């Protein structure tokens, strides 16, 4: 499944990319100005399209997770999961008692405002809990994290992982590439789906070949910024080339 990262915290750009043909969209609230209200609008905008929204909370917090579930998020990507204990906490936040700690409310968007009568008893079976492994320490815990009941997949966060390995900002460092590739193999060996984000098409295809099930291959902010850069550069270069002789003639006058 091929996905796109959405950091433009608004419904309009989310709807634009929802029709592009991606299998899933990551609605990011960790590294954006998004909140529960903006996620609600994005979920509503994306709903008519054949792609699955995945919401990343800002932190592994049961209150925040509860609020995102109540507005209709069904797939969550929990950041900075360092251990099996933290993975169990993430899963518990998505389950009602006695299996978890999610607070009960019967008139939420998730329940279709009370119209889904058996929501409380079967909601957990229709949720997807993905956890992020993003540090050198977390890498060592992959098998333990994967063994937690309710963890549906493990996502490798290359940005934070690169910093943790001593290469901040350098996602292409050989040590980072090697760590990501090894992690994919270990996640697969633990019989869990593996995921990753990379804007490098070659490495994305390499990760897919290694067995990633859900692979994010771009970021909406990056697509807009680099696209704008390319258009501006193509015209400023032309203007510079044609303006140079004019400037020279003016100097002669």
URWO-V322906 format. One record per residue. N is the residue number from 0. RES is the residue in one small letter. PHI is phi in whole degrees, -180 to 180 (* if undefined). Layout:
# URWO-V322906
n: {N N}
res: {RES RES}
phi: {PHI PHI}
This chain:
# URWO-V322906
n: {0 1 2 3 4 5 6 7 8 9 10 11 12 13 14 15 16 17 18 19 20 21 22 23 24 25 26 27 28 29 30 31 32 33 34 35 36 37 38 39 40 41 42 43 44 45 46 47 48 49 50 51 52 53 54 55 56 57 58 59 60 61 62 63 64 65 66 67 68 69 70 71 72 73 74 75 76 77 78 79 80 81 82 83 84 85 86 87 88 89 90 91 92 93 94 95 96 97 98 99 100 101 102 103 104 105 106 107 108 109 110 111 112 113 114 115 116 117 118 119 120 121 122 123 124 125 126 127 128 129 130 131 132 133 134 135 136 137 138 139 140 141 142 143 144 145 146 147 148 149 150 151 152 153 154 155 156 157 158 159 160 161 162 163 164 165 166 167 168 169 170 171 172 173 174 175 176 177 178 179 180 181 182 183 184 185 186 187 188 189 190 191 192 193 194 195 196 197 198 199 200 201 202 203 204 205 206 207 208 209 210 211 212 213 214 215 216 217 218 219 220 221 222 223 224 225 226 227 228 229 230 231 232 233 234 235 236 237 238 239 240 241 242 243 244 245 246 247 248 249 250 251 252}
res: {x x x x x x x x x x x x x x x x x x x x x x x x x x x x x x x x x x x x x x x x x x x x x x x x x x x x x x x x x x x x x x x x x x x x x x x x x x x x x x x x x x x x x x x x x x x x x x x x x x x x x x x x x x x x x x x x x x x x x x x x x x x x x x x x x x x x x x x x x x x x x x x x x x x x x x x x x x x x x x x x x x x x x x x x x x x x x x x x x x x x x x x x x x x x x x x x x x x x x x x x x x x x x x x x x x x x x x x x x x x x x x x x x x x x x x x x x x x x x x x x x x x x x x x x x x x x x}
phi: {* -104 -127 -131 -82 -116 -109 -80 -78 -154 -69 -64 -64 -63 -69 -59 -80 -63 -92 -80 113 -73 -77 -150 -124 -97 -91 -94 -114 -82 -118 -157 -91 -69 -142 -61 -66 -70 -64 -57 -63 -66 -60 -66 -70 -83 -50 -74 -101 -83 -140 -98 -82 -119 -108 -103 -64 -69 -158 -78 -128 -65 -69 -66 -61 -58 -66 -67 -65 -64 -86 116 -65 -116 -122 -123 -117 -91 -80 53 -89 -103 -158 -63 -62 -69 -65 -64 -65 -63 -65 -60 -67 -101 -116 -77 -61 -88 -80 -157 -126 -65 -72 -96 -143 -99 -126 -96 -61 -60 -92 55 60 90 -86 -91 -69 -103 -57 -63 -90 -126 -57 -60 -76 -115 -106 -122 -110 -108 -121 -100 -103 -135 -145 -60 -64 -62 -58 -69 -102 -55 -64 -67 -64 -65 -80 -73 -65 103 -81 -93 -178 -126 -111 -92 -95 -68 -66 -67 -63 -60 -64 -63 -87 91 -129 -60 82 -111 -74 -98 -60 -53 -66 -71 -58 -63 -65 -64 -64 -65 -63 -58 -62 -71 -64 -64 -65 -84 63 -128 -63 -113 -138 -160 -115 -153 -97 -91 -58 -65 -71 -60 -66 -62 -64 -63 -63 -77 123 -65 -91 -127 -126 -88 -116 -170 -130 -58 -61 -65 -62 -68 -65 -70 -64 -64 -58 -66 -66 -62 -64 -65 -88 -66 -64 -66 -63 -63 -66 -82 -80 -60 -64 -62 -61 -65 -63 -64 -63 -67 -68}
